[in-house]
Amino acid sequence: MASSIENNNEKLTLKSSDGEEFLVEKHVALQSTLLQNMLDSDCSSADVIPLPKIDARTLALVLGYCKKHADASSSKQGELNSFDSEFLKDMDMGALFNLVLAANFMEIKGLLDIAAQKIADTIKDKPHQEVREIFHVENDYTPEEEAAVREENRWAFEGFP
Amino acid sequence: MALITEEEPQPPPPQTPNPTKPSQNPPPPPTPPPNPFTFWFHFTLLVSLLTTLLVSLSTLSPQDPKSWFLSLPTNLRSHYSKGRTIKVQITPNLPPIEVFTIQSGPIKSDSVLFVHGLGCSSYSFRKTIEFLGRRGLNAVAIDLPGSGFSDKSMVVVEEGSGGGLTRVWEVYNEIREKGLFWGFDQLVEKGYVDFEGNDVRVRKREAVKAIELGSEEMGRVLGQVVDSMGLAPVDLVLHDSALGLGANWVLENPGLVRSITLLDTTSISTALPLWVLRTVVVRELVLGFRFVFGRVLELCCSKPVGGGSDAEAHRILLKGRDGRRSVVGMGMKMNCSFDLVEWGSSEGVKGLPMQVVWSSGWSKEWSEEGRRVAGALPRASFVTHSGGRWPQDDAADIAESIFQFLSTLPKSVRQSDEEPIPDHIQKMIDESRGSDHHRPHPHHDVLGGHEHDHGHAHDHAHAAGYMDAYGLDDHIIQPPSTPASLHLETPPPKHGSDVAVLSPMDSDFEALACKDVLRTIFEDLPLADLARAACVCRLWFLLASDRELQTRAFRSPWKLKEVVGNPSSAAFWRDNGLGRFAISHRLVRADSVASLAVKYSVQVMDIKRLNNMMSDHGIYSRERLLIPVSNPNLLIGGTCYIELDAYAKREVAVLYLEGGPDPKVNCPNRASSDQGKRRIIDSLKRSMQVDDGTAQYYLSISDGDPRAALTEFSEDLRWERQAGLA
């Protein structure tokens, strides 16, 4: 990745869904595979890159993550790990989902992994009814379908209501 | 067979024309030799027909409850989703069984309980209860255990009888499980055979038994349903054979019953002829083919209404989950000597208001029987209806006569402390009934939907408004559109009042609608959580059932690189305990089970168990042995192949260590380092089941060779045993 960076001082502008503009250094932006591909295909870094799916708050978080990882690239793995765990700590579900969506959209693998892991940890060891509640998922099963699916997976419900 | 016999009578061999003349030649052969092809042609045809018939019959009866539920037609599904199940204990000491009930109408009003006859189910009464529900009665229909959606079979632990064939079968099973030389092996290993533990275990076995209600169990079912739904005092409607089963309960609990309605009921026979369900080929034909069953129903039970979909529903209910066996079993238990006259005049029943509702246009004999029943119960009022012996879509007039009858009854004091309907309300309801029953209610025949019956609502807008005020109007009748809220066994998600239910599409959690993201999240879930996630909603089910995800969850705790191959059943992925994995060891001449146990740091017994070995000698006929994985680190980064081992007779994820150089595998035959020595001592300890010091001692006297140490040890052990015996 480092080879594709010609000029570290080059900046590009990202625009969030609610119109806020973020000025980022290129090597930070390159953490995102999406941005990297865009820059590779046409080098019009002067233009504003719109990110219509990501709001300002999330984008700020994402860029914070990218900056940390770009700056500390491969030197202090231990420090990065502790940063990652600190980064998502105390984040509410809504923000977490926005983050995971943004990471998926911008193709930032590291961020996607830790955010998904965090959400998965929330699902773990919970009955599915509670998961529905936490994630606001509507139950579109009919009762008998649900009973059937549950029966099929009965082995996984030991110790669950 | 008829086809064959047609061929059998062959022309008698023609006699020699003149018997008096001594024949010079041997008698000439039968002139036209019967063509053998004709016989074989018919024979083959017959055999192939029979085979096709048998094969098709056996495939026609799927018994898996889950697929059965999923294959239900929509009318049955909606019927099921409107009802709920109640747990009922019919036999003490056995787990309760589930009884399906369906309710309609305001709960706090008078309760009518419909009990169907053999072969029938609550499905027949769905229109009737809907009708009564609209009229302000709390109408309930149940599926008796063994019928409809209720449980039809239960698991019973039986003591092995030990007689003749059963015993042989048990021994055979035992041999299959443990191997032919099990006893011998054990004798060699332990010095004695553990017969006791073996014996006790074999004697008990579980059997799935069809539920067959006798009159006593029926009483328990009725009692518990009435109790748990708060129906007492109940207006009981007994249909068909339900009288024979329910009569005793009525006798014993007169306080719980307010009135009895007998609906085409007789104690002598059931509407659906039971021999049809009992006789071997007939039952497969009847239950297997929609058309045949429809015909049987038309002949015996109900007039052809409903375009056959109702007959189909009955057929599915009877056939599904082994319902036929229960029905037949119950039919056998029916009280045939039941005397209606005696019952009607007995103490408990004498005071009860009673009505007989009879099918008038069914058959002459049936009307005759109706008069006989009415004659046996002189105080009962006798009403006729136009339907068949099983109520069906045109059941409005049955409901109407029941309704009329019940409205003439004095108001009961409900046993529960629910608020009784005030008199003036009751009057309103009565009035609305009063003006209704002069005409035949063409618009009540259509009861399918749950929308307001506009003509009716208009006529009695006044009454309806009053009922509204007391919450008695239709809207308390659970609208079928929210079936989930009625189903007890699968409670709907409990949303807090402040949490709005959002579909994934328009929630803030847009991420959850994005399959990629959801997949990424699921990738981090262990197997059990993945399985539970499948129960959340359809989209999650789709994603969580993905094979890639499942194998990933299977691999991840062990950090396996890859799992190759497909298991015979998807259930393989469910368990990824260490026991699912095994190392393949290609046997060489010097190998013995004991040496392998030491080499791989596992127990001798574990190897033998995993490989289904009868004795140590079995090793020489095999090419390889499966070795249990004792050290999970071996799996890291490894590739496993899912294999069904011919000897082990089990499916395992096999790891080939020889396949690639693996620094972690060392051959600890000779201890080279301290760490290696430690490992050998540990495994010796485990193999010999001795303490550290003993293991060290044996290792030292055998010059660090673990195999020799073991030999030494077992020799000592043998000596000790002999000394002990002497």
Boltz contact constraints between the chains, C-beta under 6 A:
constraints:
  - contact:
      token1: [A, 94]
      token2: [B, 508]
      max_distance: 6.0
  - contact:
      token1: [A, 97]
      token2: [B, 509]
      max_distance: 6.0
  - contact:
      token1: [A, 97]
      token2: [B, 511]
      max_distance: 6.0
  - contact:
      token1: [A, 100]
      token2: [B, 511]
      max_distance: 6.0
  - contact:
      token1: [A, 100]
      token2: [B, 517]
      max_distance: 6.0
  - contact:
      token1: [A, 101]
      token2: [B, 511]
      max_distance: 6.0
  - contact:
      token1: [A, 104]
      token2: [B, 516]
      max_distance: 6.0
  - contact:
      token1: [A, 104]
      token2: [B, 517]
      max_distance: 6.0
  - contact:
      token1: [A, 112]
      token2: [B, 520]
      max_distance: 6.0
  - contact:
      token1: [A, 116]
      token2: [B, 520]
      max_distance: 6.0
  - contact:
      token1: [A, 116]
      token2: [B, 521]
      max_distance: 6.0
  - contact:
      token1: [A, 116]
      token2: [B, 524]
      max_distance: 6.0
  - contact:
      token1: [A, 117]
      token2: [B, 524]
      max_distance: 6.0
  - contact:
      token1: [A, 119]
      token2: [B, 521]
      max_distance: 6.0
  - contact:
      token1: [A, 120]
      token2: [B, 521]
      max_distance: 6.0
  - contact:
      token1: [A, 120]
      token2: [B, 524]
      max_distance: 6.0
  - contact:
      token1: [A, 120]
      token2: [B, 525]
      max_distance: 6.0
  - contact:
      token1: [A, 123]
      token2: [B, 529]
      max_distance: 6.0
  - contact:
      token1: [A, 124]
      token2: [B, 529]
      max_distance: 6.0
  - contact:
      token1: [A, 128]
      token2: [B, 532]
      max_distance: 6.0
  - contact:
      token1: [A, 128]
      token2: [B, 535]
      max_distance: 6.0
  - contact:
      token1: [A, 128]
      token2: [B, 536]
      max_distance: 6.0
  - contact:
      token1: [A, 129]
      token2: [B, 493]
      max_distance: 6.0
  - contact:
      token1: [A, 131]
      token2: [B, 536]
      max_distance: 6.0
  - contact:
      token1: [A, 132]
      token2: [B, 493]
      max_distance: 6.0
  - contact:
      token1: [A, 132]
      token2: [B, 536]
      max_distance: 6.0
  - contact:
      token1: [A, 133]
      token2: [B, 493]
      max_distance: 6.0
  - contact:
      token1: [A, 135]
      token2: [B, 509]
      max_distance: 6.0
  - contact:
      token1: [A, 135]
      token2: [B, 512]
      max_distance: 6.0
  - contact:
      token1: [A, 136]
      token2: [B, 502]
      max_distance: 6.0
  - contact:
      token1: [A, 136]
      token2: [B, 507]
      max_distance: 6.0
  - contact:
      token1: [A, 136]
      token2: [B, 509]
      max_distance: 6.0
  - contact:
      token1: [A, 137]
      token2: [B, 504]
      max_distance: 6.0
  - contact:
      token1: [A, 137]
      token2: [B, 536]
      max_distance: 6.0
  - contact:
      token1: [A, 137]
      token2: [B, 537]
      max_distance: 6.0
  - contact:
      token1: [A, 138]
      token2: [B, 501]
      max_distance: 6.0
  - contact:
      token1: [A, 138]
      token2: [B, 503]
      max_distance: 6.0
  - contact:
      token1: [A, 139]
      token2: [B, 493]
      max_distance: 6.0
  - contact:
      token1: [A, 139]
      token2: [B, 537]
      max_distance: 6.0
  - contact:
      token1: [A, 140]
      token2: [B, 537]
      max_distance: 6.0
  - contact:
      token1: [A, 140]
      token2: [B, 538]
      max_distance: 6.0
  - contact:
      token1: [A, 142]
      token2: [B, 81]
      max_distance: 6.0
  - contact:
      token1: [A, 143]
      token2: [B, 81]
      max_distance: 6.0
  - contact:
      token1: [A, 143]
      token2: [B, 484]
      max_distance: 6.0
  - contact:
      token1: [A, 143]
      token2: [B, 487]
      max_distance: 6.0
  - contact:
      token1: [A, 143]
      token2: [B, 490]
      max_distance: 6.0
  - contact:
      token1: [A, 144]
      token2: [B, 69]
      max_distance: 6.0
  - contact:
      token1: [A, 144]
      token2: [B, 80]
      max_distance: 6.0
  - contact:
      token1: [A, 146]
      token2: [B, 490]
      max_distance: 6.0
  - contact:
      token1: [A, 147]
      token2: [B, 490]
      max_distance: 6.0
  - contact:
      token1: [A, 148]
      token2: [B, 66]
      max_distance: 6.0
  - contact:
      token1: [A, 148]
      token2: [B, 69]
      max_distance: 6.0
  - contact:
      token1: [A, 148]
      token2: [B, 70]
      max_distance: 6.0
  - contact:
      token1: [A, 149]
      token2: [B, 535]
      max_distance: 6.0
  - contact:
      token1: [A, 150]
      token2: [B, 535]
      max_distance: 6.0
  - contact:
      token1: [A, 151]
      token2: [B, 66]
      max_distance: 6.0
  - contact:
      token1: [A, 153]
      token2: [B, 531]
      max_distance: 6.0
  - contact:
      token1: [A, 153]
      token2: [B, 534]
      max_distance: 6.0
  - contact:
      token1: [A, 155]
      token2: [B, 574]
      max_distance: 6.0
  - contact:
      token1: [A, 156]
      token2: [B, 528]
      max_distance: 6.0
  - contact:
      token1: [A, 156]
      token2: [B, 531]
      max_distance: 6.0
  - contact:
      token1: [A, 156]
      token2: [B, 532]
      max_distance: 6.0
